[in-house]
């Protein structure tokens, strides 16, 4: 079902505020979720609102938390205070970019955090200010060490962004799993099966049942290599920031248990301090030009940017998800902007 962007935003904000989130925090969360919807990444979009709202209502997420920020050298530290990740990351981006402009390189660490959504959006915001950025974040356990059955690592996204000349930044965003766990969640919510190479059940056997997959583990990309990358991200995002490792974190898909207290780490670089200097953007364009000369080559993020343009005014929302948002917001008006 299609819904106008303003109506979808309003519904999501109202649901979160009804659950107990502050106005500012709800707005920050919805900005992030709508950005995912515009980029045609629904597993990280409005499908998350119900989970977030239930966790706020239960106190698993502090919907009224105010992030606290400290700076030491070129390191910016933000304590999300068991609130949402989005306002905490937003609070840290500007000072981290400023530190990078002063020192050439800076780091932003976020502790006691929550789901940070589309990792690429955070580094894209830094690249729009001329920075080269890397982002890492952990998630509750869903990947087993290679050769094992018990999940110890999260799907643990890695993101990279670089500025371009007269164009949107180049963004590379990937999970160390073969598929984001949010896609398994979406299949579970909509009653669809999943490909048999996405996940394993509790016994370590391939499964097409998303419910069995959610109770088991998702498969790492590149097998042993992906599992090793997951370990790296756990140590960078949770180990350095003092946050919960994946196996210590509670689920992002229910309101039970303690706050997940996840961690995120961003490395921000000002290219002017490095060998290419002011010519870095030209170097980026030279590499990308060589790539697109090859028949069949598409730049990373090209599909996402095309979706962003086509979804600027109207987005597609699963009918079940839209109905749930309307119910939670107390809005049963069929002419509210969805059709």
C-alpha positions as CSV (number, residue, x, y, z in Angstrom):
1,X,0.0,0.0,0.0
2,X,1.2,3.5,-0.8
3,X,1.4,6.3,1.8
4,X,2.6,9.9,1.5
5,X,5.9,10.6,3.2
6,X,4.4,13.3,5.6
7,X,1.6,11.0,6.7
8,X,4.1,8.1,7.4
9,X,6.4,10.4,9.3
10,X,3.5,11.7,11.4
11,X,2.2,8.3,12.2
12,X,5.6,7.0,13.3
13,X,6.3,10.0,15.5
14,X,2.9,9.8,17.2
15,X,3.3,6.1,17.9
16,X,6.7,6.7,19.5
17,X,5.5,9.6,21.5
18,X,2.4,7.7,22.7
19,X,4.8,5.0,23.9
20,X,6.7,7.6,26.0
21,X,9.5,8.9,23.7
22,X,10.3,12.6,23.9
23,X,9.3,14.8,20.9
24,X,13.0,15.3,19.9
25,X,14.0,11.7,20.2
26,X,10.9,10.5,18.3
27,X,11.8,13.0,15.5
28,X,15.4,11.8,15.4
29,X,14.3,8.1,15.2
30,X,11.7,8.8,12.5
31,X,14.2,10.8,10.4
32,X,16.4,7.7,10.3
33,X,13.6,5.2,9.6
34,X,12.1,7.3,6.9
35,X,15.6,7.7,5.3
36,X,15.6,3.9,5.1
37,X,12.2,3.8,3.6
38,X,13.2,6.4,0.9
39,X,16.2,4.2,0.1
40,X,14.0,1.2,-0.3
41,X,15.4,-0.5,2.8
42,X,12.1,-1.4,4.6
43,X,13.6,-3.8,7.0
44,X,15.3,-0.8,8.6
45,X,12.4,1.5,8.2
46,X,8.8,1.7,9.6
47,X,8.8,-2.0,10.3
48,X,10.9,-1.1,13.3
49,X,8.5,1.3,14.9
50,X,6.4,-1.3,16.7
51,X,9.4,-2.9,18.2
52,X,10.8,0.5,19.3
53,X,7.5,1.6,20.7
54,X,7.1,-1.6,22.8
55,X,10.6,-1.3,24.1
56,X,10.1,2.4,25.1
57,X,6.8,1.5,26.9
58,X,8.5,-1.3,28.8
59,X,11.5,0.8,29.7
60,X,13.9,-1.3,27.8
61,X,14.8,1.8,25.8
62,X,14.8,5.2,27.6
63,X,12.7,7.2,25.1
64,X,13.4,10.4,27.0
65,X,17.2,9.9,27.4
66,X,19.5,12.8,26.7
67,X,22.9,11.7,25.3
68,X,26.0,13.0,27.1
69,X,29.1,14.0,25.2
70,X,32.8,14.3,26.2
71,X,35.9,15.0,24.2
72,X,39.4,13.9,24.8
73,X,42.0,14.7,22.2
74,X,40.5,13.7,18.9
75,X,38.1,11.2,20.4
76,X,34.5,12.1,20.9
77,X,32.6,9.9,23.3
78,X,28.8,9.8,23.5
79,X,26.8,7.9,26.2
80,X,23.4,7.1,24.7
81,X,22.2,6.5,28.3
82,X,20.2,3.4,27.1
83,X,18.3,5.5,24.8
84,X,18.0,5.4,21.0
85,X,21.2,5.4,18.9
86,X,20.0,8.0,16.4
87,X,20.0,11.1,18.7
88,X,23.3,10.0,20.2
89,X,25.0,9.6,16.9
90,X,23.5,12.9,15.7
91,X,24.9,14.6,18.8
92,X,28.4,13.3,18.0
93,X,28.7,13.9,14.3
94,X,29.4,17.6,14.3
95,X,32.1,17.5,17.0
96,X,33.8,14.5,15.4
97,X,33.9,16.2,12.1
98,X,35.4,19.3,13.8
99,X,38.1,17.2,15.5
100,X,38.9,15.6,12.1
101,X,39.3,19.1,10.6
102,X,41.7,20.0,13.3
103,X,43.7,16.8,13.6
104,X,43.2,15.1,10.2
105,X,41.5,12.1,11.9
106,X,39.1,11.6,14.7
107,X,36.9,8.9,16.3
108,X,33.4,8.9,17.6
109,X,32.4,6.2,20.0
110,X,28.9,5.7,21.2
111,X,28.2,3.5,24.2
112,X,25.1,2.2,26.0
113,X,23.2,2.4,22.7
114,X,20.6,0.7,20.7
115,X,19.9,-0.3,17.0
116,X,21.7,2.2,14.8
117,X,19.7,1.4,11.6
118,X,21.3,1.9,8.2
119,X,25.0,2.3,9.0
120,X,25.6,4.0,5.7
121,X,23.4,6.9,6.5
122,X,25.6,8.0,9.4
123,X,28.8,7.9,7.4
124,X,27.0,9.6,4.5
125,X,26.2,12.6,6.7
126,X,30.0,12.9,7.5
127,X,30.9,12.6,3.8
128,X,28.5,15.4,3.0
129,X,30.8,17.6,5.1
130,X,33.9,16.6,3.0
131,X,35.0,13.7,5.3
132,X,36.0,10.2,4.6
133,X,34.3,8.0,7.2
134,X,34.1,4.4,8.4
135,X,31.4,3.1,10.7
136,X,31.0,0.0,12.8
137,X,28.3,-1.2,15.0
138,X,27.4,-4.4,16.9
139,X,24.0,-6.1,17.3
140,X,22.6,-8.8,19.5
141,X,24.0,-12.3,18.8
142,X,22.9,-13.9,15.6
143,X,26.2,-15.3,14.0
144,X,28.1,-18.2,15.4
145,X,31.9,-18.4,15.3
146,X,32.9,-20.4,12.2
147,X,32.5,-24.0,13.1
148,X,30.3,-23.4,16.1
149,X,26.5,-23.4,16.6
150,X,26.0,-20.8,19.4
151,X,25.6,-17.3,18.1
152,X,28.2,-15.0,19.7
153,X,28.5,-12.2,17.2
154,X,25.9,-9.8,15.7
155,X,25.3,-9.1,12.0
156,X,27.6,-6.1,12.8
157,X,27.5,-3.7,9.9
158,X,30.5,-2.0,8.3
159,X,30.0,1.2,6.4
160,X,32.2,3.6,4.4
161,X,31.5,6.9,2.7
162,X,33.6,9.3,0.6
163,X,32.7,12.7,-0.8
164,X,32.2,13.1,-4.6
165,X,32.3,16.1,-6.9
166,X,28.8,17.4,-7.6
167,X,27.1,14.2,-6.6
168,X,25.9,12.3,-3.6
169,X,28.7,10.7,-1.6
170,X,29.9,7.2,-2.4
171,X,28.5,4.9,0.3
172,X,29.4,1.3,0.9
173,X,27.3,-0.4,3.5
174,X,27.4,-4.1,4.3
175,X,26.6,-6.6,7.0
176,X,29.0,-9.3,7.9
177,X,26.1,-11.7,7.6
178,X,24.9,-13.0,4.2
179,X,21.7,-11.0,4.9
180,X,20.7,-8.4,7.5
181,X,18.7,-10.0,10.3
182,X,16.1,-7.4,9.7
183,X,15.2,-9.1,6.4
184,X,14.6,-12.3,8.2
185,X,12.4,-10.4,10.6
186,X,10.5,-8.9,7.7
187,X,9.9,-12.3,6.3
188,X,8.6,-13.5,9.7
189,X,6.2,-10.6,10.0
190,X,4.8,-11.0,6.4
191,X,4.6,-14.8,6.5
192,X,7.2,-15.4,3.8
193,X,9.8,-18.1,3.5
194,X,13.5,-17.2,3.2
195,X,16.2,-18.7,0.9
196,X,17.9,-21.7,2.3
197,X,21.3,-20.1,2.3
198,X,20.4,-17.2,4.6
199,X,20.2,-18.9,8.0
200,X,20.6,-21.9,10.2
201,X,18.2,-23.3,12.8
202,X,19.1,-24.0,16.5
203,X,20.7,-27.3,15.4
204,X,22.9,-25.6,12.8
205,X,20.9,-26.8,9.8
206,X,19.8,-24.7,6.9
207,X,16.3,-23.5,7.1
208,X,13.7,-21.6,5.0
209,X,11.5,-20.9,8.0
210,X,12.2,-17.3,9.3
211,X,10.9,-18.2,12.8
212,X,13.4,-21.0,13.0
213,X,16.1,-18.7,11.7
214,X,15.4,-16.0,14.3
215,X,15.8,-18.7,16.9
216,X,19.0,-20.0,15.3
217,X,21.7,-18.0,13.5
218,X,22.3,-16.2,10.2
219,X,25.2,-17.3,8.0
220,X,28.3,-15.1,7.8
221,X,29.2,-13.8,4.4
222,X,32.3,-15.5,3.1
223,X,32.0,-18.1,5.8
224,X,35.1,-18.1,8.1
225,X,36.1,-14.6,6.7
226,X,32.8,-13.1,7.6
227,X,32.9,-14.6,11.1
228,X,36.3,-13.1,11.6
229,X,35.1,-9.7,10.5
230,X,32.2,-10.0,13.0
231,X,34.8,-10.5,15.7
232,X,36.7,-7.4,14.6
233,X,33.5,-5.3,14.6
234,X,32.6,-6.6,18.1
235,X,36.0,-5.5,19.5
236,X,35.9,-2.1,17.7
237,X,32.3,-1.1,18.5
238,X,31.7,-2.8,21.8
239,X,35.1,-3.6,23.2
240,X,36.5,-0.1,22.7
241,X,33.4,1.7,23.9
242,X,32.7,-0.5,26.9
243,X,29.3,-1.6,25.5
244,X,27.7,-5.0,25.6
245,X,29.1,-7.7,23.3
246,X,26.6,-9.3,21.1
247,X,26.1,-12.3,23.3
248,X,25.5,-10.0,26.3
249,X,22.9,-7.9,24.5
250,X,19.1,-8.4,24.7
251,X,17.0,-8.7,21.6
252,X,16.0,-5.7,19.4
253,X,12.8,-7.5,18.4
254,X,11.0,-7.7,21.8
255,X,10.4,-5.7,24.9
256,X,11.9,-8.2,27.3
257,X,15.1,-8.0,29.3
258,X,17.5,-5.2,30.1
259,X,18.6,-2.5,27.6
260,X,20.9,-4.0,24.9
261,X,23.6,-1.4,25.6
262,X,25.1,-1.8,22.1
263,X,28.1,0.2,20.8
264,X,29.1,2.1,17.7
265,X,32.4,3.4,16.5
266,X,33.1,5.9,13.6
267,X,36.5,6.9,12.2
268,X,36.4,10.3,10.5
269,X,39.2,11.5,8.2
270,X,39.8,14.9,6.6
271,X,41.4,14.0,3.2
272,X,43.2,17.3,3.1
273,X,45.7,15.9,5.7
274,X,46.7,13.0,3.5
275,X,48.8,12.5,0.4
276,X,46.1,13.4,-2.1
277,X,45.2,16.6,-0.3
278,X,42.5,18.7,-2.0
279,X,42.7,16.3,-5.0
280,X,41.1,13.4,-3.2
281,X,37.7,14.0,-4.7
282,X,39.2,14.0,-8.2
283,X,40.9,10.7,-7.4
284,X,37.5,9.3,-6.3
285,X,35.9,10.4,-9.6
286,X,38.8,8.9,-11.6
287,X,38.3,5.5,-10.0
288,X,34.6,5.6,-10.4
289,X,34.8,6.7,-14.0
290,X,37.0,3.7,-14.8
291,X,34.5,1.4,-13.1
292,X,31.5,2.5,-15.0
293,X,33.3,2.2,-18.4
294,X,33.1,-1.5,-17.9
295,X,29.9,-3.0,-19.3
296,X,27.5,-4.2,-16.6
297,X,29.2,-2.3,-13.8
298,X,27.0,-0.4,-11.4
299,X,28.4,1.7,-8.6
300,X,27.7,0.8,-5.0
301,X,24.6,2.6,-3.8
302,X,23.2,3.4,-7.3
303,X,20.0,1.4,-6.8
304,X,19.6,3.1,-3.4
305,X,20.0,6.6,-4.8
306,X,17.5,5.9,-7.6
307,X,15.0,4.7,-5.0
308,X,15.5,7.8,-3.0
309,X,14.5,9.9,-5.9
310,X,11.4,7.9,-6.9
311,X,10.2,7.6,-3.2
312,X,10.5,11.3,-2.4
313,X,6.8,11.9,-2.1
314,X,5.2,8.4,-1.8
315,X,6.5,5.2,-0.3
316,X,5.2,1.6,-0.3
317,X,4.3,0.2,3.1
318,X,3.2,-3.3,3.9
319,X,-0.5,-3.2,4.7
320,X,-0.1,-5.0,8.0
321,X,2.6,-2.6,9.2
322,X,0.6,0.4,8.1
323,X,-2.6,-0.9,9.9
324,X,-0.5,-1.5,13.1
325,X,0.9,2.1,13.0
326,X,-2.6,3.5,12.5
327,X,-4.0,1.4,15.4
328,X,-1.1,2.4,17.7
329,X,-1.5,6.1,16.7
330,X,-5.3,5.9,17.2
331,X,-5.8,6.8,13.5
332,X,-8.3,4.7,11.7
333,X,-9.1,7.2,9.0
334,X,-8.8,5.4,5.7
335,X,-8.3,8.7,3.9
336,X,-5.4,9.8,6.1
337,X,-3.0,9.7,3.1
338,X,-2.6,6.0,2.4
339,X,-4.2,4.5,-0.6
